[in-house]
Each structure stands twice: as structure tokens, then as C-alpha cells.
Amino acid sequence: MAVQLGDVAPDFEADTTEGRIRFHEWIGDSWAVLFSHPKDFTPVCTTELGYMAKIKPEFDRRNTKIIGLSVDPVANHAKWAEDIRETQGFAPNYPMIGDTDLKVAKLYGMLPADTPGGCDGRTPADNQTVRTVFVIGPDKKVKLTIAYPMTTGRNFDEVLRVIDSLQLTAKHKVATPVNWQRGDDVIIAGSVSDEEARRTYPRGWKAPRPYMRVVSQPE
């Protein structure tokens, strides 16, 4: 079964490049990004892991932890990290899960639950569905999932943008419009009555249609 938005993210224990973790405990009170890879030493993933290391301070500023996953042993991850550093300028500065028994990939619906065996003998093509981004909130619920094909590198600036929206809308009864960036106007949530909106926004709002009430981003 695929993991759906709003589901509690499956908990698990796993070995990582920074030691053994229990996932929910590792998240703690933070937000988290889990992003998966079909195999070590694959070219597109090499660029992704390097870029995530480069922009990790942006995730830190958003109280968001990063963790990668690859269907290979942790020892391989360490060797791959050197390639990533040499070719991308940044080595992973966040933990990488070694999912040798495919347990996490199956838990998160990235591989069928009845997939036999472990990582040995499997090719990147065998694991091509293990290219998903999960954003998980402090409540351990899944807030975002994006699955990418092997031939398309992921846009992690977009993941940052979505986290900004998720964190804002978790605190305020608003929604963010198309291509929203932090600081742009937002839309008052449909669940908020006009009476309640007037108390929250005494200066009023712009309403090109009655159902579209636009206000400045709350602080």
C-alpha cells in the first residue's frame, strides 16, 4: 500500500551513515525530508545528494532534518560520498539509510510488499520506483510526497518552497496560491467564515470573487 498524505509515516529502525536510528525518535520535534535512491553510484542521484548537502543550511533554518535512503549497504554509501564530494563539491552532511533488506522501501510503498530478497543482484532499473520525496511534520504525519523518474533530477528548491507553505499554513488558517513564495500574498482558508476573517484581518482583504479572499502573508 502506498503511503498517503495525512498518514502517520511508518516508523522503523535502520542503520545509517551516522549510526542506527529509530525514525520517529530521530525526527523528534522537527520536520523531516526522507528522499530515496534506487542504487548507489547512479549519476542523477549523485547530483541530488551533493545539492542537498549544499543547501542543508536552508533546511536547518526551517527546523527540518534531511535523511537519504538507498537500497545498498551503509559501507557503500561511505564510498559513494567521496565521489559525490569530488564531483559535486559537497559530500552528504546528513544520514543515509542502508536499506539492504528493502524493508523501508516496502514500508513506504516504493517497492511491492512481496518483492523477494534483498539488495544483492538488483539493478537501478529494478528499484526505479525508489525515487520519492516525503516531507513529514513534527506530528509524524506525511505532508507531501513526490515521485520522480530516474531520468529527471529532483528540484529541491521546490521542496523548500513547499515546506515554507506547509509551515505557514500549519500556523495560520490560510492557503498559498500558485507559484507562491515566502512573503507573497496568501488566500484565507475556505473553512474561515467572513465574520472570523474580519476579526483576524480587521483591515479587510481583496476579493476578486467571494470565494477568493486575498491577504498579505501573516507574520
GROMACS elastic network, one bead per residue, 0.5 to 0.9 nm:
[ bonds ]
;  ai    aj funct       b0    kb
    1     4     6  0.88676   500
    1   106     6  0.86631   500
    1   107     6  0.82362   500
    1   108     6  0.78056   500
    1   109     6  0.54959   500
    1   112     6  0.79772   500
    1   113     6  0.79445   500
    2   107     6  0.84226   500
    2   108     6  0.62535   500
    2   110     6  0.73242   500
    3     6     6  0.87602   500
    3     7     6  0.66083   500
    3     8     6  0.85300   500
    3     9     6  0.74785   500
    3    10     6  0.83705   500
    3   107     6  0.82512   500
    3   108     6  0.56425   500
    3   109     6  0.61828   500
    3   110     6  0.89273   500
    3   142     6  0.79362   500
    3   145     6  0.85032   500
    4     7     6  0.55572   500
    4     8     6  0.87755   500
    4     9     6  0.89663   500
    4   142     6  0.71270   500
    4   143     6  0.88193   500
    4   144     6  0.86830   500
    4   145     6  0.79649   500
    5     8     6  0.86352   500
    5   141     6  0.76342   500
    5   142     6  0.52035   500
    5   143     6  0.56062   500
    5   144     6  0.63036   500
    5   145     6  0.72819   500
    6     9     6  0.85817   500
    6   141     6  0.54868   500
    6   142     6  0.52434   500
    6   143     6  0.62484   500
    6   144     6  0.87314   500
    7    10     6  0.84286   500
    7   140     6  0.84683   500
    7   141     6  0.54000   500
    7   142     6  0.56404   500
    7   143     6  0.84666   500
    8    11     6  0.84561   500
    8   136     6  0.86475   500
    8   139     6  0.80570   500
    8   140     6  0.56148   500
    8   142     6  0.61673   500
    9    24     6  0.83618   500
    9   108     6  0.80070   500
    9   134     6  0.89641   500
    9   136     6  0.71060   500
    9   140     6  0.57893   500
    9   141     6  0.54284   500
    9   142     6  0.57024   500
   10    23     6  0.84589   500
   10    24     6  0.84756   500
   10   104     6  0.85524   500
   10   107     6  0.65596   500
   10   108     6  0.70039   500
   10   140     6  0.86414   500
   11    22     6  0.71210   500
   11    23     6  0.55865   500
   11    24     6  0.58540   500
   11    25     6  0.88962   500
   11   104     6  0.89969   500
   11   107     6  0.86915   500
   11   140     6  0.89456   500
   12    21     6  0.81973   500
   12    22     6  0.56737   500
   12    23     6  0.55953   500
   12    24     6  0.77365   500
   12   103     6  0.86256   500
   12   104     6  0.73078   500
   12   107     6  0.86341   500
   13    20     6  0.70754   500
   13    21     6  0.55720   500
   13    23     6  0.62644   500
   13   104     6  0.89869   500
   14    19     6  0.84843   500
   14    20     6  0.55824   500
   14    21     6  0.56648   500
   14    22     6  0.67181   500
   14    23     6  0.78973   500
   14    97     6  0.65824   500
   14    98     6  0.71644   500
   14    99     6  0.74295   500
   14   104     6  0.83997   500
   15    18     6  0.79634   500
   15    19     6  0.57876   500
   15    21     6  0.64818   500
   15    73     6  0.88071   500
   15    74     6  0.71428   500
   15    96     6  0.84547   500
   15    97     6  0.59556   500
   15    98     6  0.59260   500
   15    99     6  0.79553   500
   16    19     6  0.50557   500
   16    20     6  0.57097   500
   16    21     6  0.71995   500
   16    69     6  0.85833   500
   16    73     6  0.89311   500
   16    74     6  0.61161   500
   16    77     6  0.89818   500
   16    95     6  0.57891   500
   16    96     6  0.51468   500
   16    98     6  0.57783   500
   16    99     6  0.88573   500
   17    20     6  0.82519   500
   17    74     6  0.58523   500
   17    75     6  0.79502   500
   17    77     6  0.72584   500
   17    78     6  0.71640   500
   17    94     6  0.82567   500
   17    95     6  0.52863   500
   17    96     6  0.53637   500
   17    97     6  0.67430   500
   17    98     6  0.78495   500
   18    21     6  0.84569   500
   18    94     6  0.78666   500
   18    95     6  0.54119   500
   18    96     6  0.75713   500
   18    97     6  0.88421   500
   19    95     6  0.82242   500
   20    97     6  0.89092   500
   21    24     6  0.87836   500
   21    25     6  0.76183   500
   21    26     6  0.63696   500
   22    25     6  0.54691   500
   22    26     6  0.60146   500
   22    27     6  0.87862   500
   23    26     6  0.50075   500
   23    27     6  0.62828   500
   23    28     6  0.87865   500
   24    27     6  0.51425   500
   24    28     6  0.63882   500
   24   140     6  0.68582   500
   25    28     6  0.52042   500
   25    29     6  0.89206   500
   26    30     6  0.89259   500
   26    65     6  0.89507   500
   27    30     6  0.56213   500
   27    31     6  0.67925   500
   27    32     6  0.63262   500
   27    64     6  0.87148   500
   27    65     6  0.70997   500
   27   136     6  0.87072   500
   27   137     6  0.87043   500
   27   138     6  0.71697   500
   27   140     6  0.79140   500
   28    31     6  0.82692   500
   28   138     6  0.68320   500
   28   140     6  0.87836   500
   29    63     6  0.86910   500
   29   137     6  0.84202   500
   29   139     6  0.78332   500
   30    62     6  0.88478   500
   30    63     6  0.55720   500
   30    64     6  0.56464   500
   30    65     6  0.67471   500
   30   136     6  0.88679   500
   30   137     6  0.70314   500
   30   138     6  0.51308   500
   30   139     6  0.88790   500
   31    62     6  0.80488   500
   31    63     6  0.61631   500
   31    65     6  0.61769   500
   31    66     6  0.88349   500
   31   135     6  0.74068   500
   31   136     6  0.57886   500
   31   138     6  0.51582   500
   31   139     6  0.85568   500
   31   140     6  0.82622   500
   31   163     6  0.87616   500
   32    59     6  0.89631   500
   32    63     6  0.83394   500
   32    64     6  0.50203   500
   32    66     6  0.58146   500
   32    67     6  0.75948   500
   32   134     6  0.80618   500
   32   135     6  0.57664   500
   32   136     6  0.51070   500
   32   137     6  0.64947   500
   32   138     6  0.78156   500
   32   140     6  0.87939   500
   33    64     6  0.70891   500
   33    65     6  0.62175   500
   33    67     6  0.62117   500
   33    68     6  0.81727   500
   33   133     6  0.69139   500
   33   134     6  0.56569   500
   33   136     6  0.63440   500
   33   159     6  0.87855   500
   34    65     6  0.86225   500
   34    66     6  0.62754   500
   34    67     6  0.50571   500
   34    68     6  0.57053   500
   34    69     6  0.73157   500
   34   132     6  0.80854   500
   34   133     6  0.58804   500
   34   134     6  0.51466   500
   34   135     6  0.65856   500
   34   136     6  0.79283   500
   35    66     6  0.80189   500
   35    67     6  0.66282   500
   35    68     6  0.50068   500
   35    69     6  0.62606   500
   35    70     6  0.88836   500
   35   130     6  0.88370   500
   35   131     6  0.70411   500
   35   132     6  0.57141   500
   35   134     6  0.62842   500
   35   135     6  0.86831   500
   36    67     6  0.86803   500
   36    68     6  0.56787   500
   36    70     6  0.58637   500
   36    71     6  0.84453   500
   36    97     6  0.89762   500
   36   105     6  0.82806   500
   36   110     6  0.89736   500
   36   130     6  0.56866   500
   36   131     6  0.50176   500
   36   132     6  0.55370   500
   36   133     6  0.67112   500
   36   134     6  0.88048   500
   37    40     6  0.74448   500
   37    42     6  0.86523   500
   37    45     6  0.66109   500
   37    68     6  0.76183   500
   37    69     6  0.59485   500
   37    71     6  0.69527   500
   37   124     6  0.87116   500
   37   127     6  0.82315   500
   37   128     6  0.81777   500
   37   129     6  0.87160   500
   37   130     6  0.55100   500
   37   131     6  0.51848   500
   37   132     6  0.77955   500
   38    42     6  0.82299   500
   38    45     6  0.85912   500
   38    69     6  0.85074   500
   38    70     6  0.58442   500
   38    71     6  0.58295   500
   38    72     6  0.84941   500
   38   123     6  0.80474   500
   38   124     6  0.52405   500
   38   125     6  0.77528   500
   38   126     6  0.79821   500
   38   128     6  0.56300   500
   38   129     6  0.72977   500
   38   131     6  0.64707   500
   38   150     6  0.84570   500
   39    42     6  0.63024   500
   39    45     6  0.84477   500
   39    70     6  0.56130   500
   39    71     6  0.54850   500
   39    72     6  0.62901   500
   39   119     6  0.88622   500
   39   122     6  0.86461   500
   39   123     6  0.72787   500
   39   124     6  0.53995   500
   39   127     6  0.73870   500
   39   128     6  0.87509   500
   39   130     6  0.87098   500
   40    43     6  0.89353   500
   40    45     6  0.79649   500
   40    46     6  0.82089   500
   40    70     6  0.64800   500
   40    71     6  0.75022   500
   40    72     6  0.64946   500
   40    73     6  0.89607   500
   40    76     6  0.70717   500
   40    77     6  0.67300   500
   40    80     6  0.65884   500
   40   124     6  0.85648   500
   41    45     6  0.77770   500
   41    46     6  0.68162   500
   41    76     6  0.88019   500
   41    77     6  0.87127   500
   41    80     6  0.60505   500
   41    83     6  0.81556   500
   41    84     6  0.89266   500
   42    45     6  0.56580   500
   42    46     6  0.61478   500
   42   124     6  0.77870   500
   43    46     6  0.50865   500
   43    47     6  0.67196   500
   43    48     6  0.89377   500
   44    47     6  0.54026   500
   44    48     6  0.64827   500
   44    49     6  0.89182   500
   44   150     6  0.73268   500
   44   151     6  0.71954   500
   44   152     6  0.74599   500
   44   153     6  0.58724   500
   44   154     6  0.87647   500
   45    49     6  0.60694   500
   45    50     6  0.85120   500
   45   150     6  0.84605   500
   45   153     6  0.73813   500
   45   154     6  0.87876   500
   46    49     6  0.54054   500
   46    50     6  0.63577   500
   46    51     6  0.87531   500
   46    80     6  0.81779   500
   46    81     6  0.86485   500
   46    83     6  0.79487   500
   46    84     6  0.57262   500
   46    87     6  0.83025   500
   46    88     6  0.78163   500
   47    50     6  0.52800   500
   47    51     6  0.62280   500
   47    52     6  0.87173   500
   47    84     6  0.73221   500
   47    87     6  0.81806   500
   47    88     6  0.64412   500
   47   153     6  0.78566   500
   48    51     6  0.51749   500
   48    52     6  0.61720   500
   48    53     6  0.86609   500
   48   153     6  0.68083   500
   48   154     6  0.68472   500
   48   155     6  0.86057   500
   48   156     6  0.82562   500
   49    52     6  0.52124   500
   49    53     6  0.63508   500
   49    54     6  0.87726   500
   49    68     6  0.81409   500
   49    81     6  0.86725   500
   49    84     6  0.72271   500
   49    88     6  0.86796   500
   49    90     6  0.84270   500
   49    91     6  0.75955   500
   49    92     6  0.62472   500
   50    53     6  0.51770   500
   50    54     6  0.63401   500
   50    55     6  0.89426   500
   50    81     6  0.87321   500
   50    84     6  0.58707   500
   50    85     6  0.69906   500
   50    87     6  0.84002   500
   50    88     6  0.53996   500
   50    89     6  0.70215   500
   50    90     6  0.51645   500
   50    91     6  0.58700   500
   50    92     6  0.63538   500
   51    55     6  0.63223   500
   51    56     6  0.84495   500
   51    88     6  0.74482   500
   51    89     6  0.88491   500
   51    90     6  0.73766   500
   51    92     6  0.88560   500
   51   156     6  0.81030   500
   52    55     6  0.53019   500
   52    56     6  0.58107   500
   52    66     6  0.83444   500
   52    90     6  0.87053   500
   52    92     6  0.74844   500
   52    93     6  0.86264   500
   52    94     6  0.89535   500
   52   156     6  0.72432   500
   53    56     6  0.52050   500
   53    57     6  0.84257   500
   53    90     6  0.59318   500
   53    91     6  0.63286   500
   53    92     6  0.51216   500
   53    93     6  0.56359   500
   53    94     6  0.73961   500
   54    57     6  0.76832   500
   54    89     6  0.82736   500
   54    90     6  0.60909   500
   54    91     6  0.84103   500
   54    92     6  0.85566   500
   54    93     6  0.87653   500
   55    58     6  0.55326   500
   55    59     6  0.71255   500
   55   156     6  0.87204   500
   55   157     6  0.87121   500
   56    59     6  0.51496   500
   56    60     6  0.62411   500
   56    61     6  0.87408   500
   56    65     6  0.85655   500
   56    66     6  0.77121   500
   56    93     6  0.78414   500
   56    94     6  0.83569   500
   57    61     6  0.61887   500
   57    62     6  0.87249   500
   58    61     6  0.51872   500
   58    62     6  0.66335   500
   58    64     6  0.86756   500
   58   160     6  0.77213   500
   59    62     6  0.50872   500
   59    63     6  0.64480   500
   59    64     6  0.50501   500
   59    65     6  0.67191   500
   59    66     6  0.75983   500
   59   160     6  0.71891   500
   59   163     6  0.89346   500
   60    63     6  0.50824   500
   60    64     6  0.55469   500
   60    65     6  0.67994   500
   60    66     6  0.88663   500
   61    64     6  0.74544   500
   62    65     6  0.87910   500
   62   160     6  0.86198   500
   62   163     6  0.78925   500
   62   164     6  0.77799   500
   62   167     6  0.85438   500
   64   137     6  0.88527   500
   64   163     6  0.86630   500
   65    94     6  0.81023   500
   66    94     6  0.61067   500
   66    95     6  0.74669   500
   67    94     6  0.59754   500
   67    95     6  0.52618   500
   67    96     6  0.58263   500
   67    97     6  0.73675   500
   68    94     6  0.76260   500
   68    95     6  0.63926   500
   68    97     6  0.60111   500
   68    98     6  0.89997   500
   69    72     6  0.86271   500
   69    95     6  0.84968   500
   69    96     6  0.53204   500
   69    98     6  0.63479   500
   69    99     6  0.67991   500
   69   104     6  0.85477   500
   69   105     6  0.86502   500
   69   130     6  0.88678   500
   70    73     6  0.80073   500
   70    74     6  0.87011   500
   70    77     6  0.80760   500
   70    96     6  0.72492   500
   70    97     6  0.63206   500
   70    98     6  0.58621   500
   70    99     6  0.60467   500
   70   100     6  0.82367   500
   70   105     6  0.89322   500
   70   130     6  0.81091   500
   71    97     6  0.83099   500
   71    98     6  0.62268   500
   71   100     6  0.54760   500
   71   101     6  0.79111   500
   71   102     6  0.64885   500
   71   105     6  0.79817   500
   71   118     6  0.84380   500
   71   119     6  0.58958   500
   71   122     6  0.88731   500
   71   127     6  0.78828   500
   71   130     6  0.82697   500
   72    75     6  0.83948   500
   72    76     6  0.66432   500
   72    77     6  0.74521   500
   72    97     6  0.85677   500
   72    98     6  0.54664   500
   72    99     6  0.59157   500
   72   100     6  0.51490   500
   72   101     6  0.87463   500
   72   102     6  0.89476   500
   72   119     6  0.60253   500
   72   120     6  0.81123   500
   73    76     6  0.54067   500
   73    77     6  0.67234   500
   73    97     6  0.82516   500
   73    99     6  0.67678   500
   73   100     6  0.56575   500
   73   119     6  0.83167   500
   74    78     6  0.66145   500
   74    96     6  0.73857   500
   74    97     6  0.68121   500
   74    99     6  0.82675   500
   74   100     6  0.85906   500
   75    78     6  0.53667   500
   75    79     6  0.68350   500
   75    80     6  0.89033   500
   75    98     6  0.83656   500
   76    79     6  0.52095   500
   76    80     6  0.61692   500
   76    81     6  0.85912   500
   76    98     6  0.86270   500
   77    81     6  0.60329   500
   77    82     6  0.89231   500
   77    96     6  0.71459   500
   77    97     6  0.85756   500
   77    98     6  0.76574   500
   78    81     6  0.51005   500
   78    82     6  0.69388   500
   79    82     6  0.55797   500
   79    83     6  0.70401   500
   80    83     6  0.51526   500
   80    84     6  0.62611   500
   80    85     6  0.87151   500
   80    91     6  0.89881   500
   81    85     6  0.61625   500
   81    86     6  0.86354   500
   81    90     6  0.87331   500
   81    91     6  0.54298   500
   81    92     6  0.63059   500
   82    85     6  0.50870   500
   82    86     6  0.61952   500
   82    87     6  0.86138   500
   82    91     6  0.66706   500
   83    86     6  0.51605   500
   83    87     6  0.60595   500
   83    88     6  0.81619   500
   83    91     6  0.81360   500
   84    87     6  0.53428   500
   84    88     6  0.54946   500
   84    89     6  0.71834   500
   84    90     6  0.65951   500
   84    91     6  0.55059   500
   84    92     6  0.76910   500
   85    88     6  0.54479   500
   85    92     6  0.78668   500
   86    89     6  0.57672   500
   86    90     6  0.75769   500
   86    91     6  0.80670   500
   87    90     6  0.81864   500
   88    91     6  0.77026   500
   90    93     6  0.82240   500
   92    95     6  0.75232   500
   92    96     6  0.80939   500
   98   101     6  0.86607   500
   98   102     6  0.89774   500
   99   102     6  0.52029   500
   99   103     6  0.64654   500
   99   104     6  0.63984   500
   99   105     6  0.73983   500
   99   118     6  0.85068   500
   99   119     6  0.77415   500
  100   103     6  0.77461   500
  100   118     6  0.56348   500
  100   119     6  0.50253   500
  100   120     6  0.78394   500
  101   104     6  0.81959   500
  101   105     6  0.89114   500
  101   117     6  0.69923   500
  101   119     6  0.62676   500
  102   105     6  0.52524   500
  102   106     6  0.61339   500
  102   107     6  0.85869   500
  102   111     6  0.79055   500
  102   115     6  0.83168   500
  102   117     6  0.80745   500
  102   118     6  0.58443   500
  102   119     6  0.67823   500
  103   106     6  0.52927   500
  103   107     6  0.61219   500
  103   108     6  0.87589   500
  103   113     6  0.87564   500
  103   118     6  0.87281   500
  104   108     6  0.61702   500
  104   109     6  0.85157   500
  104   110     6  0.84184   500
  105   108     6  0.54322   500
  105   109     6  0.62808   500
  105   111     6  0.56088   500
  105   112     6  0.84672   500
  105   113     6  0.87690   500
  105   130     6  0.67224   500
  106   109     6  0.50314   500
  106   110     6  0.58064   500
  106   112     6  0.59749   500
  106   113     6  0.51986   500
  106   114     6  0.83735   500
  106   115     6  0.80281   500
  107   110     6  0.76959   500
  107   111     6  0.82882   500
  107   113     6  0.75502   500
  108   111     6  0.78516   500
  109   112     6  0.63927   500
  109   113     6  0.73889   500
  109   130     6  0.89176   500
  110   113     6  0.89326   500
  110   127     6  0.83888   500
  110   128     6  0.88536   500
  110   129     6  0.55530   500
  110   130     6  0.51881   500
  110   131     6  0.78040   500
  110   132     6  0.75543   500
  111   114     6  0.83358   500
  111   115     6  0.68020   500
  111   127     6  0.73649   500
  111   129     6  0.66571   500
  111   130     6  0.69799   500
  112   115     6  0.54487   500
  113   116     6  0.85759   500
  115   118     6  0.85475   500
  117   120     6  0.78272   500
  118   121     6  0.82363   500
  118   122     6  0.79504   500
  119   122     6  0.55780   500
  119   123     6  0.85213   500
  120   123     6  0.86830   500
  122   125     6  0.80259   500
  122   126     6  0.58393   500
  122   127     6  0.72575   500
  123   126     6  0.50947   500
  123   127     6  0.66345   500
  123   128     6  0.86346   500
  124   127     6  0.51049   500
  124   128     6  0.57923   500
  124   130     6  0.89887   500
  124   150     6  0.86075   500
  125   129     6  0.84512   500
  125   150     6  0.84396   500
  126   129     6  0.81445   500
  127   130     6  0.55428   500
  127   131     6  0.84431   500
  128   131     6  0.66707   500
  128   149     6  0.71900   500
  128   150     6  0.63061   500
  129   132     6  0.75050   500
  129   147     6  0.77078   500
  129   148     6  0.80430   500
  129   149     6  0.74901   500
  129   150     6  0.82902   500
  130   147     6  0.82425   500
  130   148     6  0.87983   500
  131   146     6  0.84821   500
  131   147     6  0.57685   500
  131   148     6  0.56308   500
  131   149     6  0.69289   500
  131   150     6  0.71912   500
  132   145     6  0.67982   500
  132   146     6  0.55491   500
  132   148     6  0.62696   500
  133   144     6  0.76326   500
  133   145     6  0.54669   500
  133   146     6  0.51308   500
  133   147     6  0.63590   500
  133   148     6  0.83635   500
  133   154     6  0.89028   500
  133   159     6  0.85724   500
  134   142     6  0.67797   500
  134   143     6  0.74779   500
  134   144     6  0.56110   500
  134   146     6  0.68641   500
  134   147     6  0.89120   500
  135   141     6  0.85885   500
  135   142     6  0.59955   500
  135   143     6  0.54645   500
  135   145     6  0.66212   500
  135   159     6  0.82865   500
  135   163     6  0.78390   500
  136   139     6  0.78489   500
  136   140     6  0.57572   500
  136   141     6  0.55235   500
  136   143     6  0.54899   500
  136   144     6  0.72221   500
  137   140     6  0.52092   500
  137   141     6  0.55938   500
  137   142     6  0.65780   500
  137   143     6  0.65136   500
  137   166     6  0.88713   500
  137   167     6  0.88769   500
  138   141     6  0.74883   500
  139   142     6  0.88183   500
  142   145     6  0.75492   500
  143   166     6  0.76459   500
  144   162     6  0.83146   500
  144   163     6  0.89570   500
  148   151     6  0.81952   500
  148   152     6  0.65655   500
  148   153     6  0.76472   500
  148   154     6  0.69165   500
  149   152     6  0.56828   500
  149   153     6  0.81515   500
  150   153     6  0.74793   500
  154   157     6  0.89564   500
  154   158     6  0.87944   500
  155   158     6  0.55150   500
  155   159     6  0.69503   500
  156   160     6  0.64043   500
  156   161     6  0.86273   500
  157   160     6  0.51001   500
  157   161     6  0.63288   500
  157   162     6  0.87588   500
  158   162     6  0.61875   500
  158   163     6  0.85908   500
  159   162     6  0.51055   500
  159   163     6  0.61978   500
  159   164     6  0.86925   500
  160   163     6  0.50725   500
  160   164     6  0.62994   500
  160   165     6  0.87649   500
  161   164     6  0.51597   500
  161   165     6  0.64632   500
  161   166     6  0.87428   500
  161   179     6  0.89449   500
  161   180     6  0.79325   500
  161   181     6  0.65403   500
  161   182     6  0.75658   500
  162   165     6  0.50039   500
  162   166     6  0.60383   500
  162   167     6  0.85255   500
  162   181     6  0.89730   500
  163   167     6  0.59666   500
  163   168     6  0.83766   500
  164   167     6  0.53339   500
  164   168     6  0.61331   500
  164   169     6  0.85917   500
  164   181     6  0.80533   500
  164   182     6  0.66776   500
  165   168     6  0.51447   500
  165   169     6  0.59953   500
  165   170     6  0.83693   500
  165   175     6  0.78312   500
  165   176     6  0.65118   500
  165   180     6  0.80817   500
  165   181     6  0.81341   500
  165   182     6  0.76494   500
  166   169     6  0.52846   500
  166   170     6  0.59738   500
  166   171     6  0.87973   500
  167   170     6  0.51460   500
  167   171     6  0.66468   500
  167   172     6  0.88847   500
  168   171     6  0.54457   500
  168   172     6  0.61978   500
  168   173     6  0.87877   500
  168   174     6  0.79527   500
  168   175     6  0.85676   500
  168   176     6  0.89032   500
  168   217     6  0.87292   500
  168   218     6  0.82230   500
  168   219     6  0.89610   500
  169   172     6  0.50261   500
  169   173     6  0.61059   500
  169   174     6  0.55292   500
  169   175     6  0.61276   500
  169   176     6  0.78891   500
  170   173     6  0.75555   500
  170   174     6  0.86225   500
  171   174     6  0.86762   500
  172   175     6  0.86067   500
  172   188     6  0.89434   500
  172   189     6  0.89082   500
  172   218     6  0.74753   500
  173   187     6  0.88304   500
  173   188     6  0.64071   500
  173   189     6  0.54288   500
  173   190     6  0.87075   500
  173   191     6  0.79899   500
  173   192     6  0.72078   500
  174   186     6  0.64805   500
  174   187     6  0.54529   500
  174   190     6  0.83123   500
  174   192     6  0.87725   500
  174   217     6  0.87019   500
  174   218     6  0.88817   500
  175   186     6  0.60208   500
  175   187     6  0.51239   500
  175   188     6  0.63162   500
  175   189     6  0.57578   500
  175   190     6  0.88263   500
  176   179     6  0.83464   500
  176   180     6  0.59523   500
  176   181     6  0.85413   500
  176   184     6  0.85696   500
  176   185     6  0.77363   500
  176   186     6  0.50065   500
  176   187     6  0.60451   500
  176   188     6  0.88190   500
  177   180     6  0.54893   500
  177   185     6  0.81764   500
  177   186     6  0.64561   500
  177   187     6  0.69299   500
  180   183     6  0.84221   500
  180   184     6  0.62192   500
  180   185     6  0.78738   500
  180   186     6  0.79907   500
  181   184     6  0.56743   500
  181   185     6  0.87690   500
  182   185     6  0.86924   500
  182   217     6  0.80591   500
  183   186     6  0.88225   500
  183   216     6  0.78808   500
  183   217     6  0.59802   500
  183   218     6  0.87535   500
  184   216     6  0.68853   500
  184   217     6  0.62024   500
  185   214     6  0.65730   500
  185   215     6  0.55823   500
  185   217     6  0.51308   500
  185   218     6  0.88351   500
  186   213     6  0.84277   500
  186   214     6  0.57160   500
  186   215     6  0.55662   500
  186   216     6  0.60358   500
  186   217     6  0.55226   500
  186   218     6  0.83933   500
  187   190     6  0.86149   500
  187   212     6  0.66673   500
  187   213     6  0.55388   500
  187   215     6  0.62064   500
  187   216     6  0.84950   500
  187   217     6  0.86269   500
  188   191     6  0.84367   500
  188   192     6  0.70316   500
  188   197     6  0.76235   500
  188   205     6  0.88904   500
  188   212     6  0.75535   500
  188   213     6  0.55283   500
  188   214     6  0.63117   500
  188   215     6  0.70559   500
  189   192     6  0.56464   500
  189   193     6  0.88016   500
  189   212     6  0.89114   500
  189   213     6  0.82561   500
  190   193     6  0.74489   500
  190   211     6  0.72087   500
  190   212     6  0.84173   500
  190   213     6  0.87964   500
  192   195     6  0.81315   500
  192   196     6  0.61900   500
  192   197     6  0.62874   500
  193   196     6  0.52384   500
  193   197     6  0.60940   500
  193   198     6  0.86440   500
  194   198     6  0.60941   500
  194   199     6  0.87645   500
  195   198     6  0.52733   500
  195   199     6  0.67070   500
  195   200     6  0.89865   500
  196   199     6  0.52605   500
  196   200     6  0.64471   500
  196   201     6  0.85770   500
  197   200     6  0.50618   500
  197   201     6  0.57173   500
  197   202     6  0.78190   500
  197   204     6  0.80471   500
  197   205     6  0.89408   500
  198   201     6  0.50199   500
  198   202     6  0.50049   500
  198   203     6  0.77090   500
  198   204     6  0.63758   500
  198   205     6  0.87996   500
  199   202     6  0.56387   500
  200   203     6  0.89441   500
  200   204     6  0.89571   500
  201   204     6  0.54784   500
  201   205     6  0.73600   500
  201   215     6  0.80718   500
  202   205     6  0.87145   500
  204   215     6  0.78139   500
  205   213     6  0.59780   500
  205   214     6  0.55225   500
  205   215     6  0.52030   500
  205   216     6  0.83678   500
  206   209     6  0.88161   500
  206   212     6  0.80482   500
  206   213     6  0.57263   500
  206   214     6  0.50220   500
  206   215     6  0.65927   500
  207   210     6  0.58809   500
  207   211     6  0.75233   500
  207   212     6  0.54714   500
  207   214     6  0.61606   500
  208   211     6  0.83786   500
  208   212     6  0.63576   500
  208   213     6  0.74907   500
  208   214     6  0.84007   500
  209   212     6  0.51706   500
  209   213     6  0.74412   500
  210   213     6  0.68615   500
  215   218     6  0.82524   500
  216   219     6  0.89981   500
